Amino acid sequence: MIISPAYAQAAGGAGGLSSLLPFLLIFVVFYFFLIRPQQKRAKEHRELVNNVKRGDKIVTSGGLLGTVSKSVEGQESVEVEIAKDVKVSVMRSMIADLRDKKDAPKADKAKEEAPKGLAGLFGKKK
């Protein structure tokens, strides 16, 4: 009979801060690995869209490639020439990327230098 009341006692409650610590830690990790990089990408995209000018080669989020033929500051859309004498109006927010003439040769050069298959694991063939 003396032992049974000892089991009936409630366990001591954990401190408030120690129970919240794992949740705070998870939030901090999410912030630095997910939220903050997304905000940086959004800011870079806003700058890219706002700095589009006539003659820039762009890619839309729909996959169209073209050259900006008319861009007026303050307007929501730009005019893009996708073929000779074929112009379409594109919302600025749908511009996915800005293509540079300088970037194309770098991509081809990197493609040539990349080892094919497992060849890179064993070094160059003699």
C-alpha positions as a Markdown table, in Angstrom:
| # | Residue | x | y | z |
|---|---|---|---|---|
| 1 | Met | 0.0 | 0.0 | 0.0 |
| 2 | Ile | 2.9 | 2.4 | 0.6 |
| 3 | Ile | 4.3 | 1.9 | -2.9 |
| 4 | Ser | 1.0 | 2.4 | -4.9 |
| 5 | Pro | 0.7 | 6.1 | -4.1 |
| 6 | Ala | 4.1 | 6.7 | -5.6 |
| 7 | Tyr | 3.0 | 5.5 | -9.0 |
| 8 | Ala | -0.1 | 7.6 | -8.9 |
| 9 | Gln | 1.9 | 10.8 | -8.7 |
| 10 | Ala | 2.1 | 12.8 | -12.0 |
| 11 | Ala | 5.5 | 13.2 | -13.6 |
| 12 | Gly | 7.1 | 16.6 | -13.3 |
| 13 | Gly | 6.3 | 19.0 | -16.3 |
| 14 | Ala | 9.1 | 20.0 | -18.6 |
| 15 | Gly | 10.2 | 23.6 | -18.7 |
| 16 | Gly | 8.4 | 25.9 | -21.2 |
| 17 | Leu | 11.6 | 26.9 | -23.1 |
| 18 | Ser | 12.9 | 23.4 | -23.4 |
| 19 | Ser | 9.7 | 22.2 | -25.1 |
| 20 | Leu | 9.7 | 25.1 | -27.5 |
| 21 | Leu | 13.4 | 24.8 | -28.4 |
| 22 | Pro | 13.1 | 22.1 | -31.1 |
| 23 | Phe | 10.3 | 24.0 | -32.8 |
| 24 | Leu | 12.4 | 27.2 | -32.8 |
| 25 | Leu | 15.4 | 25.3 | -34.2 |
| 26 | Ile | 13.3 | 23.8 | -37.0 |
| 27 | Phe | 12.0 | 27.3 | -37.9 |
| 28 | Val | 15.5 | 28.8 | -38.0 |
| 29 | Val | 16.6 | 25.9 | -40.3 |
| 30 | Phe | 13.7 | 26.4 | -42.6 |
| 31 | Tyr | 14.3 | 30.2 | -42.7 |
| 32 | Phe | 18.0 | 29.9 | -43.7 |
| 33 | Phe | 17.5 | 27.0 | -46.1 |
| 34 | Leu | 14.2 | 27.7 | -47.7 |
| 35 | Ile | 12.7 | 31.1 | -47.1 |
| 36 | Arg | 15.7 | 33.3 | -47.3 |
| 37 | Pro | 17.1 | 31.9 | -50.6 |
| 38 | Gln | 13.6 | 32.2 | -52.2 |
| 39 | Gln | 13.4 | 35.8 | -51.2 |
| 40 | Lys | 16.8 | 36.4 | -52.8 |
| 41 | Arg | 15.7 | 34.7 | -56.0 |
| 42 | Ala | 12.5 | 36.8 | -56.1 |
| 43 | Lys | 14.5 | 40.0 | -55.6 |
| 44 | Glu | 16.9 | 39.1 | -58.4 |
| 45 | His | 13.9 | 38.3 | -60.7 |
| 46 | Arg | 12.2 | 41.6 | -60.0 |
| 47 | Glu | 15.5 | 43.4 | -60.8 |
| 48 | Leu | 15.8 | 41.4 | -64.0 |
| 49 | Val | 12.3 | 42.1 | -65.1 |
| 50 | Asn | 12.6 | 45.8 | -64.3 |
| 51 | Asn | 15.9 | 46.2 | -66.2 |
| 52 | Val | 14.7 | 44.6 | -69.5 |
| 53 | Lys | 15.4 | 46.9 | -72.4 |
| 54 | Arg | 15.0 | 46.9 | -76.2 |
| 55 | Gly | 17.3 | 44.4 | -77.9 |
| 56 | Asp | 17.6 | 41.9 | -75.0 |
| 57 | Lys | 17.1 | 38.3 | -75.8 |
| 58 | Ile | 14.7 | 36.7 | -73.3 |
| 59 | Val | 13.0 | 33.4 | -72.4 |
| 60 | Thr | 9.5 | 33.4 | -71.2 |
| 61 | Ser | 8.1 | 31.0 | -68.6 |
| 62 | Gly | 6.2 | 29.4 | -71.4 |
| 63 | Gly | 9.4 | 28.6 | -73.2 |
| 64 | Leu | 9.3 | 31.2 | -76.0 |
| 65 | Leu | 12.6 | 32.7 | -77.1 |
| 66 | Gly | 12.6 | 36.2 | -78.5 |
| 67 | Thr | 14.1 | 39.7 | -78.6 |
| 68 | Val | 12.5 | 42.6 | -76.8 |
| 69 | Ser | 11.4 | 45.1 | -79.5 |
| 70 | Lys | 9.5 | 47.5 | -77.2 |
| 71 | Ser | 9.8 | 48.1 | -73.5 |
| 72 | Val | 8.3 | 51.1 | -71.7 |
| 73 | Glu | 8.9 | 51.7 | -68.1 |
| 74 | Gly | 5.8 | 51.5 | -65.9 |
| 75 | Gln | 3.9 | 49.2 | -68.3 |
| 76 | Glu | 3.1 | 45.6 | -67.3 |
| 77 | Ser | 4.0 | 44.2 | -70.7 |
| 78 | Val | 6.8 | 44.2 | -73.2 |
| 79 | Glu | 6.7 | 43.6 | -77.0 |
| 80 | Val | 8.8 | 40.6 | -78.0 |
| 81 | Glu | 9.7 | 39.6 | -81.5 |
| 82 | Ile | 9.7 | 35.8 | -81.7 |
| 83 | Ala | 10.3 | 35.6 | -85.5 |
| 84 | Lys | 10.8 | 38.0 | -88.4 |
| 85 | Asp | 7.8 | 40.4 | -88.3 |
| 86 | Val | 6.0 | 38.3 | -85.6 |
| 87 | Lys | 5.6 | 40.3 | -82.4 |
| 88 | Val | 3.8 | 39.3 | -79.3 |
| 89 | Ser | 3.0 | 41.1 | -76.1 |
| 90 | Val | 4.4 | 39.4 | -72.9 |
| 91 | Met | 3.7 | 40.3 | -69.3 |
| 92 | Arg | 6.9 | 41.3 | -67.5 |
| 93 | Ser | 6.2 | 38.8 | -64.8 |
| 94 | Met | 6.3 | 35.9 | -67.3 |
| 95 | Ile | 9.9 | 36.7 | -68.3 |
| 96 | Ala | 11.9 | 33.8 | -66.9 |
| 97 | Asp | 15.5 | 34.5 | -68.0 |
| 98 | Leu | 17.6 | 36.9 | -69.9 |
| 99 | Arg | 19.8 | 35.3 | -72.6 |
| 100 | Asp | 23.3 | 36.7 | -73.2 |
| 101 | Lys | 25.3 | 36.2 | -76.4 |
| 102 | Lys | 28.4 | 35.9 | -74.1 |
| 103 | Asp | 26.9 | 32.9 | -72.2 |
| 104 | Ala | 26.4 | 30.6 | -75.2 |
| 105 | Pro | 30.0 | 29.8 | -76.0 |
| 106 | Lys | 30.8 | 29.1 | -72.3 |
| 107 | Ala | 28.0 | 26.4 | -72.2 |
| 108 | Asp | 29.4 | 24.8 | -75.4 |
| 109 | Lys | 32.9 | 24.8 | -74.0 |
| 110 | Ala | 31.8 | 23.3 | -70.7 |
| 111 | Lys | 29.9 | 20.6 | -72.6 |
| 112 | Glu | 33.0 | 19.6 | -74.6 |
| 113 | Glu | 35.2 | 19.4 | -71.5 |
| 114 | Ala | 32.8 | 17.2 | -69.4 |
| 115 | Pro | 33.9 | 13.6 | -69.2 |
| 116 | Lys | 31.5 | 11.1 | -70.7 |
| 117 | Gly | 30.2 | 8.1 | -68.6 |
| 118 | Leu | 32.7 | 6.7 | -66.1 |
| 119 | Ala | 35.7 | 8.0 | -68.0 |
| 120 | Gly | 36.2 | 10.8 | -65.5 |
| 121 | Leu | 36.6 | 8.3 | -62.6 |
| 122 | Phe | 39.7 | 6.6 | -64.1 |
| 123 | Gly | 41.5 | 9.5 | -65.6 |
| 124 | Lys | 42.4 | 10.2 | -69.3 |
| 125 | Lys | 42.9 | 7.5 | -71.8 |
| 126 | Lys | 46.4 | 7.2 | -73.2 |
